[in-house]
């Protein structure tokens, strides 16, 4: 099949904009990019007035399969990704069993081929069972398709274990993705420790619980030379630490989630369990620091930390609800509405953070519109608006605090390997 995407504003892999370029897709690859392309027999996609980007990449999602299929499956999660404009996702290993051996990694890869509709890249566990005690067989995980190592959902509390993990990961040429959390300081906390936690009578989680581990892992990255990626940083102190590490030339990258650059702990006031996330929603000052970190390049990536749960799990008292919210189907709208429209990021800067930057960190051959590249493409209508309706999500998880929020700038087409998988919000495969 040949597709010709015509007349869109193309943002290429370098983040540079070429007005009204055409893209020709043939046999799953990008065959040509230029002006006024005309090809007989090709299906014409009119992208006039729209933005055409490399296929978006979310490097931090929870697809829940195997083991937690009531929350999400690879089939439902990849459909949610496609509806959200994402052509590639990297899934975290906190499944059941944990993705700490070649069998589970192989299952995820094969299951994605059978039931998934976007590219799925598994992330292998750092330690067996993500218990933080004994290293996983990291070389085997890489051999079967793991693109990084993480115990996301749990910190690697032992500095000695984390050091050895970084040493092995460096030898294997893969990054370690750190979930930065000092469990002793968290101590059963439910939300950010501050004024609101006191008012609401909920046990708080101090910023230092994140920042201490951010600092430790930066020091270990310096010691070992291993590329370190810091997941979902949420505090002004973490942003400052990453900025200082980059200034010293360390191989440290970081991501922020849409909820951490849009929401504060004030939204917990009605005890909506969709606001219960880890790390927790922070203060106005922290949100401002995260936005500044995105603007000045301290934070390299925007990732959703898409964490679906069942309605039964979330429909309980705040202290009993699991941490996490879904994000795949609201991310692009939040980026356009909360970052691009107010001027915190230019269009090209924002697109880099969800295409070329995550591709580079994970070492995957994605995030580009170069001729010969895989034809993974996202088309976004910058003027399209809608009110978020979690009931319409394709994810099994409906746990979103953004329900009812009006967003502008939404994906209208997702192309994976030259195949249209989403058009106007509808899955087509």
TAGI-V639021 format. One record per residue. N is the residue number from 0. RES is the residue in one small letter. PSI is psi as a letter, one per 30 degrees, with the letter a starting at -180 (none if undefined). OMEGA is omega as a letter, one per 30 degrees, with the letter a starting at -180 (* if undefined). D_FIRST is the distance of its C-alpha to the first C-alpha in whole Angstrom. Layout:
[[N & RES & PSI & OMEGA & D_FIRST] [N & RES & PSI & OMEGA & D_FIRST]]
This chain:
[[0 & x & k & l & 0] [1 & x & k & l & 4] [2 & x & k & l & 7] [3 & x & j & l & 10] [4 & x & j & a & 13] [5 & x & k & l & 16] [6 & x & g & l & 20] [7 & x & l & l & 20] [8 & x & j & a & 23] [9 & x & k & l & 21] [10 & x & j & a & 23] [11 & x & a & a & 23] [12 & x & f & l & 24] [13 & x & g & l & 27] [14 & x & g & a & 28] [15 & x & k & a & 28] [16 & x & k & l & 27] [17 & x & k & a & 25] [18 & x & k & l & 25] [19 & x & h & l & 23] [20 & x & l & l & 20] [21 & x & k & l & 17] [22 & x & k & l & 14] [23 & x & k & a & 11] [24 & x & k & l & 8] [25 & x & k & l & 6] [26 & x & h & l & 6] [27 & x & g & a & 8] [28 & x & l & l & 10] [29 & x & j & a & 12] [30 & x & e & a & 12] [31 & x & k & l & 15] [32 & x & k & a & 17] [33 & x & a & a & 19] [34 & x & k & l & 21] [35 & x & h & l & 20] [36 & x & k & l & 16] [37 & x & k & a & 15] [38 & x & k & l & 12] [39 & x & k & l & 12] [40 & x & f & l & 9] [41 & x & k & l & 7] [42 & x & k & a & 8] [43 & x & k & l & 11] [44 & x & j & l & 13] [45 & x & j & a & 17] [46 & x & g & l & 18] [47 & x & k & a & 22] [48 & x & g & a & 25] [49 & x & l & a & 23] [50 & x & k & l & 22] [51 & x & k & a & 19] [52 & x & l & l & 20] [53 & x & l & l & 19] [54 & x & k & a & 18] [55 & x & k & a & 22] [56 & x & k & l & 24] [57 & x & j & a & 27] [58 & x & g & a & 29] [59 & x & j & l & 31] [60 & x & l & l & 31] [61 & x & j & l & 32] [62 & x & f & l & 30] [63 & x & f & a & 33] [64 & x & k & g & 32] [65 & x & l & l & 34] [66 & x & e & a & 37] [67 & x & h & a & 37] [68 & x & f & l & 34] [69 & x & f & l & 36] [70 & x & e & a & 35] [71 & x & l & l & 32] [72 & x & l & l & 29] [73 & x & e & l & 26] [74 & x & e & a & 24] [75 & x & e & a & 26] [76 & x & e & l & 26] [77 & x & f & l & 22] [78 & x & e & l & 22] [79 & x & e & l & 25] [80 & x & e & a & 23] [81 & x & e & l & 20] [82 & x & e & l & 22] [83 & x & f & l & 24] [84 & x & g & a & 21] [85 & x & k & l & 21] [86 & x & f & l & 18] [87 & x & k & l & 21] [88 & x & k & l & 25] [89 & x & k & a & 27] [90 & x & k & a & 30] [91 & x & l & a & 33] [92 & x & g & a & 35] [93 & x & i & l & 38] [94 & x & a & l & 37] [95 & x & j & g & 39] [96 & x & l & l & 39] [97 & x & k & l & 39] [98 & x & i & a & 36] [99 & x & g & l & 39] [100 & x & l & a & 38] [101 & x & f & a & 35] [102 & x & e & a & 35] [103 & x & e & l & 34] [104 & x & e & l & 32] [105 & x & e & l & 30] [106 & x & e & a & 30] [107 & x & e & a & 28] [108 & x & e & a & 25] [109 & x & e & l & 25] [110 & x & e & l & 25] [111 & x & e & l & 23] [112 & x & e & a & 20] [113 & x & e & a & 21] [114 & x & f & a & 22] [115 & x & l & l & 20] [116 & x & f & l & 17] [117 & x & l & l & 18] [118 & x & k & l & 19] [119 & x & k & l & 23] [120 & x & j & a & 25] [121 & x & k & l & 29] [122 & x & k & a & 32] [123 & x & l & l & 35] [124 & x & k & l & 39] [125 & x & e & a & 41] [126 & x & l & a & 44] [127 & x & k & a & 44] [128 & x & g & a & 44] [129 & x & h & l & 44] [130 & x & f & l & 47] [131 & x & g & a & 48] [132 & x & e & a & 50] [133 & x & k & a & 49] [134 & x & k & l & 46] [135 & x & l & l & 43] [136 & x & i & a & 41] [137 & x & e & l & 39] [138 & x & e & l & 38] [139 & x & e & l & 37] [140 & x & e & l & 35] [141 & x & e & a & 33] [142 & x & f & a & 32] [143 & x & g & l & 31] [144 & x & f & l & 28] [145 & x & k & a & 31] [146 & x & f & l & 30] [147 & x & l & l & 34] [148 & x & k & l & 37] [149 & x & k & l & 38] [150 & x & h & a & 41] [151 & x & k & a & 39] [152 & x & f & l & 41] [153 & x & k & l & 45] [154 & x & l & l & 46] [155 & x & j & a & 47] [156 & x & e & a & 51] [157 & x & k & l & 52] [158 & x & e & a & 52] [159 & x & e & l & 53] [160 & x & e & l & 50] [161 & x & e & l & 48] [162 & x & e & a & 49] [163 & x & e & l & 48] [164 & x & e & l & 45] [165 & x & e & l & 44] [166 & x & e & l & 46] [167 & x & e & a & 43] [168 & x & e & l & 40] [169 & x & e & l & 41] [170 & x & e & a & 41] [171 & x & f & l & 38] [172 & x & g & l & 36] [173 & x & l & l & 35] [174 & x & l & l & 37] [175 & x & k & l & 39] [176 & x & j & a & 38] [177 & x & k & l & 41] [178 & x & j & a & 42] [179 & x & j & a & 46] [180 & x & k & l & 48] [181 & x & j & a & 52] [182 & x & e & a & 52] [183 & x & e & l & 56] [184 & x & e & l & 56] [185 & x & e & l & 53] [186 & x & h & l & 56] [187 & x & g & l & 54] [188 & x & l & a & 53] [189 & x & f & a & 51] [190 & x & l & l & 50] [191 & x & k & l & 51] [192 & x & j & a & 55] [193 & x & a & a & 57] [194 & x & e & a & 58] [195 & x & e & l & 56] [196 & x & e & l & 56] [197 & x & e & a & 60] [198 & x & e & a & 60] [199 & x & f & l & 57] [200 & x & h & l & 59] [201 & x & k & l & 56] [202 & x & k & a & 57] [203 & x & l & l & 55] [204 & x & j & a & 53] [205 & x & l & l & 54] [206 & x & e & a & 52] [207 & x & f & l & 54] [208 & x & e & l & 52] [209 & x & e & a & 49] [210 & x & e & l & 50] [211 & x & e & a & 53] [212 & x & e & l & 50] [213 & x & e & a & 47] [214 & x & e & a & 50] [215 & x & e & a & 51] [216 & x & f & l & 47] [217 & x & e & l & 47] [218 & x & e & l & 51] [219 & x & e & l & 49] [220 & x & e & l & 46] [221 & x & e & a & 49] [222 & x & e & a & 51] [223 & x & f & a & 48] [224 & x & g & a & 45] [225 & x & k & l & 42] [226 & x & k & a & 40] [227 & x & k & l & 40] [228 & x & k & a & 38] [229 & x & j & a & 40] [230 & x & k & l & 38] [231 & x & h & l & 39] [232 & x & k & a & 42] [233 & x & f & a & 44] [234 & x & l & l & 47] [235 & x & e & l & 49] [236 & x & e & l & 50] [237 & x & e & l & 47] [238 & x & e & l & 46] [239 & x & e & a & 49] [240 & x & e & l & 49] [241 & x & e & l & 45] [242 & x & e & l & 46] [243 & x & e & l & 49] [244 & x & e & l & 47] [245 & x & e & l & 45] [246 & x & f & l & 47] [247 & x & g & l & 49] [248 & x & g & a & 46] [249 & x & l & a & 45] [250 & x & i & a & 41] [251 & x & k & l & 41] [252 & x & l & a & 38] [253 & x & l & l & 38] [254 & x & l & l & 36] [255 & x & l & l & 37] [256 & x & l & l & 36] [257 & x & e & a & 36] [258 & x & f & l & 39] [259 & x & f & l & 41] [260 & x & g & l & 40] [261 & x & e & a & 41] [262 & x & l & l & 43] [263 & x & l & a & 47] [264 & x & f & l & 49] [265 & x & f & a & 50] [266 & x & f & l & 48] [267 & x & f & a & 49] [268 & x & e & l & 52] [269 & x & g & l & 51] [270 & x & g & l & 51] [271 & x & j & a & 47] [272 & x & f & l & 46] [273 & x & f & l & 42] [274 & x & f & a & 44] [275 & x & j & a & 45] [276 & x & l & l & 43] [277 & x & j & g & 44] [278 & x & l & a & 44] [279 & x & l & l & 46] [280 & x & k & a & 46] [281 & x & b & a & 48] [282 & x & l & l & 50] [283 & x & e & a & 49] [284 & x & e & l & 50] [285 & x & e & l & 48] [286 & x & e & l & 45] [287 & x & e & l & 46] [288 & x & e & l & 46] [289 & x & e & l & 43] [290 & x & e & l & 41] [291 & x & e & l & 43] [292 & x & e & l & 42] [293 & x & e & a & 39] [294 & x & e & a & 40] [295 & x & g & l & 41] [296 & x & g & l & 39] [297 & x & e & l & 41] [298 & x & j & a & 38] [299 & x & f & a & 35] [300 & x & k & l & 33] [301 & x & k & a & 32] [302 & x & k & a & 32] [303 & x & f & a & 32] [304 & x & h & l & 34] [305 & x & j & a & 32] [306 & x & i & a & 35] [307 & x & k & l & 35] [308 & x & l & l & 38] [309 & x & l & l & 39] [310 & x & e & a & 41] [311 & x & e & l & 44] [312 & x & e & a & 44] [313 & x & f & a & 44] [314 & x & i & a & 46] [315 & x & l & l & 49] [316 & x & l & a & 52] [317 & x & e & a & 51] [318 & x & f & a & 52] [319 & x & f & a & 51] [320 & x & k & l & 47] [321 & x & l & l & 45] [322 & x & k & l & 43] [323 & x & k & l & 40] [324 & x & l & l & 38] [325 & x & l & a & 34] [326 & x & f & a & 32] [327 & x & e & a & 28] [328 & x & f & l & 28] [329 & x & f & a & 30] [330 & x & e & a & 30] [331 & x & e & l & 28] [332 & x & e & l & 30] [333 & x & e & l & 33] [334 & x & e & a & 32] [335 & x & e & a & 32] [336 & x & e & a & 35] [337 & x & f & a & 37] [338 & x & e & a & 36] [339 & x & e & a & 34] [340 & x & e & l & 36] [341 & x & f & l & 40] [342 & x & g & l & 39] [343 & x & e & l & 39] [344 & x & k & l & 36] [345 & x & l & l & 34] [346 & x & e & a & 30] [347 & x & e & l & 30] [348 & x & e & a & 32] [349 & x & e & a & 31] [350 & x & e & l & 27] [351 & x & e & a & 28] [352 & x & f & l & 30] [353 & x & g & l & 27] [354 & x & d & a & 25] [355 & x & e & a & 26] [356 & x & e & l & 30] [357 & x & e & l & 29] [358 & x & e & a & 26] [359 & x & e & a & 29] [360 & x & e & a & 32] [361 & x & f & l & 30] [362 & x & h & l & 28] [363 & x & k & a & 25] [364 & x & i & a & 22] [365 & x & l & l & 21] [366 & x & g & a & 22] [367 & x & l & l & 20] [368 & x & g & l & 18] [369 & x & k & l & 19] [370 & x & k & a & 17] [371 & x & f & l & 16] [372 & x & l & l & 16] [373 & x & k & a & 14] [374 & x & i & l & 12] [375 & x & j & a & 14] [376 & x & k & l & 15] [377 & x & k & l & 18] [378 & x & k & a & 18] [379 & x & k & l & 22] [380 & x & j & a & 24] [381 & x & f & a & 28] [382 & x & f & a & 29] [383 & x & k & a & 28] [384 & x & l & l & 31] [385 & x & l & l & 32] [386 & x & k & a & 35] [387 & x & k & l & 34] [388 & x & j & a & 34] [389 & x & f & l & 34] [390 & x & f & l & 34] [391 & x & f & a & 31] [392 & x & k & l & 29] [393 & x & f & l & 27] [394 & x & k & l & 29] [395 & x & f & l & 32] [396 & x & k & l & 34] [397 & x & g & a & 35] [398 & x & i & l & 38] [399 & x & k & l & 37] [400 & x & g & a & 40] [401 & x & g & l & 38] [402 & x & k & a & 38] [403 & x & f & l & 39] [404 & x & k & l & 38] [405 & x & k & a & 36] [406 & x & k & l & 34] [407 & x & k & a & 32] [408 & x & i & a & 29] [409 & x & k & l & 26] [410 & x & k & l & 22] [411 & x & f & l & 20] [412 & x & k & l & 17] [413 & x & k & a & 16] [414 & x & k & a & 12] [415 & x & j & a & 13] [416 & x & h & l & 11] [417 & x & g & a & 8] [418 & x & k & l & 8] [419 & x & j & a & 11] [420 & x & f & l & 14] [421 & x & k & l & 16] [422 & x & k & l & 17] [423 & x & h & l & 20] [424 & x & f & a & 22] [425 & x & k & l & 20] [426 & x & k & a & 18] [427 & x & g & a & 15] [428 & x & none & * & 15]]
